[in-house]
């Protein structure tokens, strides 16, 4: 495989128009599937400001400032427990048949708690009683090798766990059910439908273009704040803090940090990332026009990216994809710092089937961040090219084309661009959500010069 640095203009893949909505019928189907799979009297889904993806997926609501629970019970019982501030925000939820109960323990400190001060009482008001069984969904779960009692290792604050245990009593049962939603192959929330794909494509396109306005617009003399200001943020909900970092040759580039007033100098390593609900895009390289040693490493990294796109497919085991990427990177004396690819969506990272030896298979509807962070990289240098894709079988692609033709047309145009301009011919089931698909400029002061595979 020969990689070259070539001048390629990033095309306009089409106007996005209005953000697509998720029909209420979709939310109804999701909660029914989750409740049935849990096999309990009640399924209780926890959320807070940082860990909101599960409740957003099931209801269209996510708590602001505080915590919340969605309770799914017998006879289609659907109850949202909120604190003081999210009670007024709850009408934005799209789940039909859902009632809202104020549980002031979920509120922030010093706010009024005089009306409904006892969380356990509100569980009873919702309908939970002695002898019931509850599946509790936290924001992640323990694997069996991590603990002898993984089924009772809850990633939910202990005060709420205790309240649930008291509510069902000794004759009831409480167990972790987070895998029902988040298992990396079979979780209800790890595959999405055509309407959700359309909504995430809208968001991923906007985040990728915002990211690219930073990369392509940066100038010598800019501060990091100046550079990030060019993103044109328009109020989209974020799944990460916007990141920008730079460093000279004597310093590591700390990719997770936010922008500062540091002035950019030629030769610096630079990185940025913008993530909206539905997709994050990131780029890292040199704030320069050329560097032969760096370019050679960047080409080896780009080959690792290509191996991801050409190996990933529906039915492929995560371990196979992991091995394909790591073995390719190894040829350039690189390895992935984390999993080479993971599941995303409302939250930037939920889980991943892509692990060493993983037998979890890629399924139609999986939303992936093609997130391959190479290491080791010398101080003062940075490399990254991350975008969002979705895997879709023939039936899902047909549904998407019928229901959201403009979305499907944009994704088809991105596929054509990757094939005809970047030299990467994708399998039919990979649909790029980003409007910067595999568009990687290693030198930010020559951002139209990107890596391509020569045919």
C-alpha positions as CSV (number, residue, x, y, z in Angstrom):
1,X,0.0,0.0,0.0
2,X,1.4,3.4,-1.0
3,X,0.3,6.5,0.8
4,X,1.0,10.0,-0.6
5,X,0.3,13.6,0.4
6,X,-2.0,15.1,-2.2
7,X,-4.0,18.3,-2.7
8,X,-7.7,17.3,-2.3
9,X,-10.4,19.8,-1.7
10,X,-13.1,18.9,0.8
11,X,-16.4,19.0,-1.0
12,X,-19.8,20.2,0.2
13,X,-21.8,17.1,0.7
14,X,-25.1,18.9,0.8
15,X,-27.3,21.1,3.0
16,X,-28.4,19.6,6.2
17,X,-31.7,21.3,6.6
18,X,-33.7,20.8,9.8
19,X,-32.6,18.3,12.5
20,X,-34.6,15.1,12.1
21,X,-36.9,14.1,15.0
22,X,-37.2,10.7,16.5
23,X,-40.9,9.5,16.3
24,X,-42.6,8.7,19.6
25,X,-43.3,5.2,18.3
26,X,-39.5,4.6,18.3
27,X,-39.2,5.5,22.0
28,X,-42.2,3.3,22.8
29,X,-40.6,0.3,21.0
30,X,-37.3,0.9,22.7
31,X,-38.7,0.8,26.3
32,X,-40.8,-2.2,25.5
33,X,-37.8,-4.1,24.2
34,X,-35.7,-3.1,27.2
35,X,-38.4,-4.0,29.7
36,X,-39.1,-7.4,28.1
37,X,-35.4,-8.2,27.9
38,X,-34.8,-7.3,31.6
39,X,-37.3,-9.9,32.8
40,X,-38.0,-8.0,36.1
41,X,-41.1,-6.4,37.6
42,X,-39.3,-3.0,37.2
43,X,-36.4,-1.7,35.2
44,X,-34.9,1.4,36.8
45,X,-32.6,3.5,34.5
46,X,-30.2,6.0,36.2
47,X,-28.9,9.2,34.7
48,X,-26.9,12.2,35.6
49,X,-25.4,15.1,33.7
50,X,-22.4,13.1,32.7
51,X,-24.1,9.8,32.1
52,X,-27.3,10.5,30.3
53,X,-27.2,8.3,27.1
54,X,-29.4,5.5,28.3
55,X,-32.3,7.7,29.4
56,X,-32.0,9.9,26.4
57,X,-32.1,6.9,24.1
58,X,-35.3,5.6,25.9
59,X,-37.2,8.9,26.4
60,X,-35.6,11.8,24.5
61,X,-35.1,13.5,27.9
62,X,-31.8,14.0,29.7
63,X,-31.4,15.7,33.1
64,X,-29.8,19.1,33.4
65,X,-27.7,19.9,36.5
66,X,-29.0,16.9,38.5
67,X,-29.9,13.2,38.5
68,X,-33.0,11.3,37.2
69,X,-34.5,7.8,37.0
70,X,-36.7,6.3,34.5
71,X,-38.9,3.5,36.0
72,X,-40.5,1.0,33.7
73,X,-43.0,-1.3,35.4
74,X,-45.9,-3.7,35.0
75,X,-48.8,-2.8,32.7
76,X,-46.8,-0.3,30.7
77,X,-46.0,1.8,33.8
78,X,-43.6,4.6,32.8
79,X,-42.4,7.0,35.5
80,X,-39.8,9.7,35.3
81,X,-38.3,10.8,38.6
82,X,-36.7,14.2,38.5
83,X,-35.3,16.9,40.8
84,X,-36.5,20.5,41.0
85,X,-34.9,21.8,37.9
86,X,-35.5,19.0,35.5
87,X,-39.2,18.8,36.4
88,X,-39.9,21.8,34.2
89,X,-37.6,20.3,31.5
90,X,-39.3,16.9,31.4
91,X,-42.1,18.0,28.9
92,X,-39.4,17.7,26.2
93,X,-39.5,13.9,26.7
94,X,-40.9,12.0,23.7
95,X,-41.9,8.7,25.4
96,X,-45.6,8.3,25.3
97,X,-47.6,7.4,28.4
98,X,-44.9,8.7,30.8
99,X,-45.8,10.4,34.1
100,X,-43.4,12.7,36.0
101,X,-42.8,12.5,39.8
102,X,-40.7,15.1,41.6
103,X,-38.2,13.4,43.9
104,X,-36.3,16.3,45.5
105,X,-33.4,14.1,46.7
106,X,-32.3,14.2,43.1
107,X,-31.9,18.0,43.3
108,X,-28.8,20.0,44.0
109,X,-27.7,21.0,47.5
110,X,-29.6,23.8,49.3
111,X,-32.6,23.7,47.0
112,X,-36.0,23.1,48.6
113,X,-36.7,19.5,49.6
114,X,-39.7,20.1,51.8
115,X,-42.4,18.8,49.4
116,X,-41.0,15.4,48.5
117,X,-37.9,14.9,50.6
118,X,-37.8,11.1,50.8
119,X,-36.6,9.3,47.6
120,X,-37.9,5.9,48.9
121,X,-41.4,7.3,49.4
122,X,-41.4,8.3,45.7
123,X,-40.5,4.8,44.7
124,X,-43.6,3.7,46.5
125,X,-45.7,6.4,44.8
126,X,-44.5,5.1,41.5
127,X,-45.8,1.7,42.3
128,X,-42.8,-0.3,43.5
129,X,-43.7,-2.5,46.4
130,X,-42.3,-5.2,48.7
131,X,-41.5,-8.4,46.9
132,X,-40.9,-6.8,43.5
133,X,-37.9,-7.5,41.4
134,X,-35.9,-4.6,40.0
135,X,-33.2,-4.5,37.3
136,X,-31.0,-1.4,38.0
137,X,-29.3,0.2,35.0
138,X,-26.3,2.3,35.9
139,X,-23.8,4.0,33.6
140,X,-21.5,1.0,33.2
141,X,-21.2,-2.5,34.6
142,X,-18.7,-4.9,36.1
143,X,-17.4,-7.8,34.1
144,X,-17.5,-11.2,35.9
145,X,-13.7,-11.2,36.2
146,X,-13.7,-7.9,38.1
147,X,-15.8,-9.0,41.1
148,X,-17.2,-12.2,42.6
149,X,-20.6,-10.5,42.8
150,X,-20.7,-8.5,39.6
151,X,-24.5,-8.7,39.5
152,X,-24.7,-6.5,42.6
153,X,-22.0,-4.1,41.6
154,X,-24.1,-1.0,40.8
155,X,-22.7,2.1,39.1
156,X,-25.4,4.1,40.8
157,X,-24.9,6.2,43.9
158,X,-25.3,4.0,47.0
159,X,-28.0,6.2,48.5
160,X,-30.4,5.2,45.7
161,X,-29.3,1.6,45.7
162,X,-30.2,1.4,49.4
163,X,-33.6,3.0,48.7
164,X,-34.4,0.5,46.1
165,X,-33.4,-2.4,48.4
166,X,-35.6,-1.1,51.2
167,X,-38.5,-0.6,48.7
168,X,-38.6,-4.3,47.7
169,X,-37.6,-5.7,51.1
170,X,-36.0,-9.1,51.8
171,X,-38.7,-10.9,49.7
172,X,-37.9,-8.8,46.6
173,X,-34.8,-8.7,44.5
174,X,-32.4,-6.1,43.1
175,X,-29.8,-6.9,40.4
176,X,-27.7,-5.0,37.9
177,X,-29.3,-4.9,34.5
178,X,-27.0,-2.4,32.7
179,X,-26.0,-5.0,30.1
180,X,-29.6,-5.0,28.9
181,X,-28.9,-1.6,27.3
182,X,-25.1,-1.5,27.0
183,X,-23.8,-5.0,26.2
184,X,-21.4,-4.4,23.2
185,X,-23.2,-6.9,20.9
186,X,-26.7,-7.4,22.2
187,X,-27.6,-4.3,24.2
188,X,-30.8,-2.6,23.2
189,X,-29.1,0.8,23.0
190,X,-26.0,-0.2,20.9
191,X,-28.0,-0.5,17.7
192,X,-30.0,2.3,16.2
193,X,-32.8,2.7,13.7
194,X,-33.1,4.7,10.5
195,X,-34.6,7.8,12.3
196,X,-31.8,7.8,14.9
197,X,-29.2,7.4,12.2
198,X,-30.6,10.5,10.5
199,X,-30.5,12.5,13.7
200,X,-27.0,11.5,14.5
201,X,-25.8,12.2,10.9
202,X,-27.1,15.7,11.2
203,X,-25.2,16.2,14.4
204,X,-22.0,14.4,13.3
205,X,-21.9,16.4,10.1
206,X,-22.1,19.7,12.1
207,X,-19.5,18.6,14.6
208,X,-17.1,17.5,11.9
209,X,-17.5,20.8,10.0
210,X,-17.0,22.8,13.1
211,X,-13.8,20.8,13.8
212,X,-12.6,21.4,10.2
213,X,-13.2,25.2,10.5
214,X,-10.7,25.1,13.3
215,X,-8.1,23.1,11.5
216,X,-8.4,24.8,8.1
217,X,-8.7,28.3,9.6
218,X,-5.9,28.3,12.1
219,X,-3.2,30.9,11.5
220,X,0.2,31.7,12.9
221,X,-0.1,34.1,15.8
222,X,-3.4,32.7,16.9
223,X,-4.0,31.8,20.5
224,X,-5.7,28.5,21.1
225,X,-8.8,30.4,22.0
226,X,-8.6,32.2,18.6
227,X,-8.4,28.9,16.8
228,X,-11.3,27.3,18.6
229,X,-13.5,30.5,18.1
230,X,-13.5,29.7,14.3
231,X,-15.6,26.5,14.9
232,X,-18.8,28.6,14.7
233,X,-20.5,26.9,17.6
234,X,-24.3,27.2,17.2
235,X,-25.6,25.8,20.4
236,X,-25.7,22.1,19.6
237,X,-25.7,19.8,22.7
238,X,-22.2,18.4,23.3
239,X,-21.1,14.9,24.3
240,X,-17.6,16.1,25.4
241,X,-15.9,19.4,26.3
242,X,-14.5,20.9,23.1
243,X,-10.8,20.2,23.1
244,X,-7.8,22.1,21.8
245,X,-4.2,21.6,22.8
246,X,-0.8,22.6,21.4
247,X,2.8,22.1,22.6
248,X,6.4,22.7,21.5
249,X,8.9,20.0,20.9
250,X,9.9,19.7,24.5
251,X,6.3,19.1,25.8
252,X,3.7,16.4,25.4
253,X,0.5,17.4,23.7
254,X,-2.3,16.8,26.3
255,X,-5.1,16.0,24.0
256,X,-8.0,16.1,26.5
257,X,-7.5,19.6,27.6
258,X,-9.5,22.7,26.7
259,X,-8.1,25.7,24.9
260,X,-5.9,28.3,26.6
261,X,-4.3,31.6,25.7
262,X,-1.1,29.9,24.5
263,X,0.1,31.3,21.2
264,X,0.6,28.8,18.4
265,X,4.1,28.6,16.9
266,X,5.2,26.9,13.7
267,X,6.4,23.3,14.5
268,X,4.0,22.8,17.4
269,X,2.0,19.7,17.8
270,X,-1.7,20.5,17.7
271,X,-5.0,18.6,18.3
272,X,-8.6,19.5,18.5
273,X,-11.9,17.6,19.0
274,X,-15.6,18.7,18.7
275,X,-18.3,16.3,19.7
276,X,-22.1,16.7,19.5
277,X,-24.8,14.2,20.4
278,X,-24.3,11.7,17.5
279,X,-20.7,12.0,16.7
280,X,-17.3,13.4,17.5
281,X,-14.6,14.5,15.0
282,X,-11.0,15.0,16.0
283,X,-7.8,15.9,14.2
284,X,-4.2,16.1,15.4
285,X,-1.0,16.9,13.5
286,X,1.7,19.5,13.2
287,X,1.2,23.3,13.0
288,X,3.6,23.4,10.0
289,X,3.8,22.9,6.2
290,X,6.1,20.0,6.1
291,X,8.3,17.5,8.1
292,X,9.5,14.4,6.4
293,X,10.0,12.4,9.6
294,X,6.6,13.2,10.9
295,X,5.0,12.5,7.5
296,X,6.5,9.0,7.5
297,X,4.8,8.2,10.8
298,X,1.6,9.8,9.7
299,X,1.5,7.5,6.6
300,X,1.9,4.4,8.8
301,X,-0.9,5.7,11.0
302,X,-3.1,6.3,8.0
303,X,-2.6,2.7,6.9
304,X,-4.0,1.6,10.3
305,X,-7.1,3.8,9.7
306,X,-7.6,2.2,6.2
307,X,-7.3,-1.3,7.8
308,X,-10.2,-0.4,10.1
309,X,-12.4,0.8,7.3
310,X,-11.6,-2.2,5.1
311,X,-12.1,-4.8,7.9
312,X,-15.1,-3.6,9.8
313,X,-18.3,-5.2,8.5
314,X,-21.5,-6.7,9.9
315,X,-20.8,-10.1,11.4
316,X,-17.1,-9.4,12.0
317,X,-15.9,-10.2,15.5
318,X,-14.4,-7.3,17.4
319,X,-11.3,-9.3,18.1
320,X,-10.7,-9.6,14.4
321,X,-11.0,-5.9,13.8
322,X,-8.7,-5.2,16.8
323,X,-6.0,-7.5,15.4
324,X,-6.3,-6.0,11.9
325,X,-5.7,-2.5,13.1
326,X,-3.0,-3.4,15.7
327,X,-1.0,-5.5,13.2
328,X,-1.1,-2.8,10.6
329,X,0.0,-0.1,13.1
330,X,2.8,-2.3,14.3
331,X,4.5,-2.1,10.9
332,X,5.0,1.6,11.7
333,X,6.1,0.8,15.3
334,X,2.8,2.2,16.6
335,X,-0.1,0.7,18.6
336,X,-3.5,2.0,19.7
337,X,-3.5,3.8,23.0
338,X,-7.1,2.6,23.6
339,X,-9.6,0.4,21.8
340,X,-9.2,1.0,18.0
341,X,-12.9,2.0,17.6
342,X,-15.8,2.1,20.1
343,X,-19.5,2.6,20.2
344,X,-20.8,6.1,20.6
345,X,-24.0,8.2,20.2
346,X,-25.4,10.5,22.8
347,X,-22.3,9.9,24.9
348,X,-18.9,9.9,23.2
349,X,-18.0,6.4,24.5
350,X,-20.4,3.8,25.7
351,X,-18.8,0.3,25.1
352,X,-16.8,-1.5,22.4
353,X,-16.8,-4.9,20.8
354,X,-13.3,-4.1,19.5
355,X,-11.1,-5.7,22.2
356,X,-8.3,-8.2,22.1
357,X,-9.8,-11.7,21.4
358,X,-13.4,-10.3,21.6
359,X,-16.0,-12.6,20.1
360,X,-18.7,-9.8,20.1
361,X,-19.8,-9.3,16.6
362,X,-20.6,-6.1,14.8
363,X,-24.3,-5.7,14.1
364,X,-26.4,-3.7,11.8
365,X,-27.2,-0.3,13.4
366,X,-24.1,0.0,15.4
367,X,-22.8,3.6,15.7
368,X,-19.0,3.7,15.8
369,X,-16.4,6.2,16.5
370,X,-13.4,5.3,14.3
371,X,-11.2,6.4,17.2
372,X,-7.6,5.2,16.8
373,X,-5.1,7.1,18.9
374,X,-1.6,6.1,18.0
375,X,1.2,5.7,20.5
376,X,4.1,6.2,21.0
377,X,4.3,9.7,19.6
378,X,7.2,12.0,20.4
379,X,6.7,15.0,22.7
380,X,5.6,18.0,20.6
381,X,3.9,15.8,18.0
382,X,0.3,14.7,17.7
383,X,-1.6,12.3,15.4
384,X,-5.3,11.6,15.2
385,X,-8.1,11.3,12.6
386,X,-11.5,10.4,14.2
387,X,-15.0,10.4,12.7
388,X,-18.3,8.7,13.2
389,X,-19.8,5.9,11.0
390,X,-22.8,3.6,11.3
391,X,-23.0,0.0,10.1
392,X,-26.2,-0.8,8.2
393,X,-27.4,-3.9,6.4
394,X,-29.3,-3.9,3.1
395,X,-32.7,-3.6,4.8
396,X,-31.6,-0.7,7.0
397,X,-30.0,1.1,4.1
398,X,-33.2,0.7,2.1
399,X,-35.3,2.0,5.0
400,X,-33.0,5.0,5.4
401,X,-33.1,5.8,1.8
402,X,-36.9,5.8,1.8
403,X,-37.4,7.7,5.0
404,X,-34.5,10.1,4.8
405,X,-33.4,10.4,1.2
406,X,-31.2,13.5,1.7
407,X,-29.3,11.9,4.5
408,X,-28.7,8.8,2.4
409,X,-27.6,10.9,-0.5
410,X,-25.0,12.7,1.6
411,X,-23.6,9.4,3.0
412,X,-23.4,8.0,-0.5
413,X,-21.5,11.1,-1.7
414,X,-19.1,10.6,1.2
415,X,-18.5,7.0,0.2
416,X,-17.8,8.1,-3.4
417,X,-15.4,10.8,-2.2
418,X,-13.5,8.3,-0.1
419,X,-13.2,5.9,-3.0
420,X,-12.5,8.3,-5.9
421,X,-10.4,10.9,-4.1
422,X,-8.9,9.1,-1.1
423,X,-8.5,5.7,-2.6
424,X,-10.5,3.8,0.1
425,X,-13.4,1.7,-1.3
426,X,-15.8,0.9,1.6
427,X,-17.9,-2.2,2.0
428,X,-21.6,-1.4,1.4
429,X,-22.5,-1.6,5.1
430,X,-20.3,1.3,6.2
431,X,-22.1,4.7,6.1
432,X,-20.0,7.7,7.0
433,X,-21.8,10.2,9.2
434,X,-19.0,12.8,9.3
435,X,-18.6,15.4,6.5
436,X,-14.8,15.0,6.9
437,X,-14.7,11.3,6.1
438,X,-11.1,10.1,6.5
439,X,-10.0,13.5,5.4
440,X,-6.6,13.8,7.2
441,X,-4.2,16.7,6.8
442,X,-1.0,16.0,8.8
443,X,0.1,19.6,8.4
444,X,-2.4,22.2,9.5
445,X,-0.8,25.1,7.6
446,X,-1.4,23.1,4.4
447,X,-4.8,21.7,5.3
448,X,-5.8,21.0,1.7
449,X,-2.9,18.5,1.5
450,X,-4.3,15.2,2.8
451,X,-3.2,11.6,2.8
452,X,-4.5,9.3,0.1
453,X,-3.9,5.8,-1.0
454,X,-2.5,5.6,-4.5
455,X,-4.1,3.1,-6.8
